[in-house]
């Protein structure tokens, strides 16, 4: 449930997603893309 996550938790989640995507697809996403 992302509805009541804090900003810090959102950044940690975004960074996790970025690292997973980079590992799996070789693409580096910008955090802003995920948060929006």
JOPE-V988758 format. One record per residue. SS is DSSP state (a for helix, b for strand, c for the rest). PHI is phi in radians with two decimals (none if undefined). PSI is psi in radians with two decimals (none if undefined). Layout:
SS:PHI:PSI, SS:PHI:PSI
This chain:
c:none:1.88, c:-1.50:-0.12, c:-1.07:-0.66, c:-2.01:0.49, c:-1.38:2.60, c:-1.40:2.94, a:-1.03:-0.69, a:-1.13:-0.74, a:-1.11:-0.68, a:-1.09:-0.71, a:-1.17:-0.67, a:-1.12:-0.73, a:-1.12:-0.78, a:-1.06:-0.78, a:-1.10:-0.66, a:-1.12:-0.79, a:-1.10:-0.75, a:-1.02:-0.80, a:-1.16:-0.67, a:-1.16:-0.77, a:-1.13:-0.73, a:-1.11:-0.70, a:-1.18:-0.73, a:-1.47:-0.58, a:-2.12:-0.14, c:1.22:0.40, c:-2.05:2.34, c:-1.77:2.04, c:-1.57:2.71, c:-1.53:2.43, a:-0.97:-0.63, a:-1.07:-0.55, a:-1.14:-0.66, a:-1.34:-0.73, a:-1.18:-0.64, c:-1.17:none
